[in-house]
């Protein structure tokens, strides 16, 4: 029995822990935000957006924002039972042209990254992802300049689709080892921009014959910016496209256009962006504000020269404004714009599924910015936690656990090792979506010994990892 580097890297990604939510000090409860997000999300784009948010929150090493999301240039192998994938596993529909039956052409593609990850161990999901990609590339109408439509029956472009179809197509390019598809994905983003970009640099929401909205919707610009952020990181971190510096530069400049426009847009008295940038009669809302601030944090880490301190200062101010809008009881952020009626003047206070997901993005982007030492200190220091963190419980008494017996060492050697035991220990981890947690500590943990044998090495190199708890059946 042997294991490839890809499988080992995928295992390490699943086992690795990230910053515990209470330690980042983003100023709001991300656990409450994520819990409400999951319960509210029903539509395909809501589920896909929530799955991405959970991946960044729970298993960031598997997301394109992790340090090595494509070991050996390939999609990592992981368990479909991890929280973010289990959340959408049964929602994805197999055996048809789209991942979910939907009235929109682009929305089901938001589930594509999840389908590809699940497909590393369940082949039917790879077939479904292939059908989705071919549907977008071959069946969906094109605008007059060749841009892929967001609607299946007419050629109509939506800013939203930049976060639906194109992060998936970029990820699918990695899965199929197709640099030309990666380049085509960036080209498609550029074709969307060519039609949707306004004179101010922001993007119009919709251009087309059915639902035209020739105005700069805050949330639509957030969709476009964060979608491009995901495409950019996919391109840069895959060995097959990491040399595409021209395409990377284009994406950065297009993201910057939107952020520069947002930074100049009117805000309400509490610092929230208004529903439409150019209309200061609108009230401020949390969805577009959170998502655009998340994009700013991501880009400040990605390219601190192109996105210097003023972008961090702006993102910090938006984070503070959003944090003040969370209910301590329900975790709901409000007011949000009605995700099904962006022209509604009635503030949406019962919980926007996408708005909740955007606050999770805001948390993960800020967390990673702090971890990269780009945020933190001076004017960009983290806020204190909303509520004081409880003292961690005392560690359990030492014990030992038998882990593996006479298992072949992975790698070029054929050495085996005998029964291995390690001390039981209590380690802070980010809990899986159904893992029991107390004060940020997983109640039940399993230690796994991971060993690698190098050619010429007298002994294998072994480390212990904390395995995530499996979801309850």
Secondary structure, 3 states (H helix, E strand, C coil): CCCCHHHHHHHHHHHCCCCCHHHHCCCCCHHHHHHHHHHHCCCHHHHHHHHHHHHHHHCHHHCCCCCCCCHHHCCCCCCCCCHHHHHHHCCCCCCCCCCCCCCECCHHHHHHHHHHHHHCCCHHHHHHHHHHHHHHHHHCCECCCCCECCECCCCCEEHHHHHCHHHHHHHHHHHCCCHHHHHHHHHHHHHHHHHHECCCCCECCEECCCCCECCCEHHHHHHHHHHHHHHHHHHHHCCCCCCCHHHHHHHHHHHHHHHHHHHHCCECCCCCEECECCCCCCCECHHHHHHHHHHHHHHHHHCCCCCCHHHHHHHHHHHHHHHCCECCCCCCECCECCCCCCCCCCCECCCCHHHHHHHHHHHHHHHHHHHCCCCCCHHHCCCCCCCCCCCCCCCCCCCEEECCCCEECEECCCCEECCCEEECCCCECCCCCCCCEECCEECCCEEEEEEEECCCCCCCEEEEEEECCCCCC
